[in-house]
Structure formats: structure tokens, C-alpha cells
Amino acid sequence: MKIIKILIIFLFLIFINQTSYALVDLGVYGGYSFSGEIDTEGTGEQPDPTGFEYGVIGHYNSSLLAFFNYGVGAYYQYSDLSYEGTSNNQDVDTDYNKNIIGLDAYLELSLPLMPLHPYVKIASAIWEETGGDLERVENEWFNTYSTGFGVAFTFFPMYQVFGEYQYSYSKMDGDKNIGNAVHLGLRVNI
């Protein structure tokens, strides 16, 4: 019985909001998808889409132990990509864009008196729409997953600039889509 009481107290101390100074954060970001691959089964082609990405994020924040903050929230991202391919033995540029609404979470190391906060993140798209020069517009549910890491710099209380790398994977109608992107953004902690 004593072990159960100690375990309950330990879990309470771990999950109580100890150091997170912001209950909610909101942010905007922009970036560039610098490398990717669309593995179209059966065609033998593997286009490499690149282009700009823009998004907004929001999280509910708390803390874990004394040095970790974590946030769980949602995001919207628009990607304006293009890739080179062949059609009728001619090189063509194809525009390819995506709208994504999803859920994400991050875990951030927050040391006292340090303005730099490294973090890791994971995300899953609830809804994704692709379109562009493609013959069809596709809507998919829960088919895109991403992981990443970055560093946030607190330059004024409650304001952070962040930079991150993101690796994403999705599968739509049998085609695998892999992406690598870097983002820069501004986050406000409320």
C-alpha cells in the first residue's frame, strides 16, 4: 500500500504544471520543402517535389518534471510544391499543392536562464487535400505522419523564434510521398 501511495504522489508531481509559463501558444511559420520523393507504384517514376510551405500552430502547454515543457495542439499547413517529370517523352513541370489540418505534440527542454530551447515533435494529419496540375483532387484522412526537431529562441518574455527540420510520410492511393522541410516561425506564449 505504501508503494501505491508513493507511486501516486510521484505521478502527480510529474504531471502537475510546474514550470510552463504559458498555458497556450500560437504561432506562424514558413519554410521550404527541399527534398522529397513520390513513389508512384507501377510507373517507375519517382518525382522530387520541392517548394514553399506555410502554416499556423496552436498548443495547450504544460510541464513534465522541472526541465521539460510539452504541448499538444493542432496545425494547418499549405504546401506549394512542384516537380519535374515526363509526359509523352517530354520534360514537364508539375505544380502540386497540399492543404493539411492535423494534430501535433512537442517536448521541449527548458533550462532556467537559457534562452535556447531544443525540442522534438510528432504530428499526424487528420485531413489532407492534394491538387494542382494533377488530374484529380484527393482528400485523405489520417494518412500523413511527420516527425521533427528544432530549437526555439526566447527573445522577449512570451515571444519565441523557432527553426525546425521536419520529415513527413504519407500514402495516397498507393503512392508513397516522403518530404524533408525546414521551417522558421514566430510563437507567442499566452
Secondary structure, DSSP 8 states (H G I E B T S, - for coil): -HHHHHHHHHHHHHHS--S---SEEEEEEEEEEEEEEEE-TTT------EEEEEEEEEEEEEEETTTEEEEEEEEEEEEEEEEEEEETTEEEEEEEEEEEEEEEEEEEE--TT-SEEEEEEEEEEEEEEEEESSSS-EEEES-EEEEEEEEEEEEETTEEEEEEEEEEEEEETTEEEEEEEEEEEEEEE-
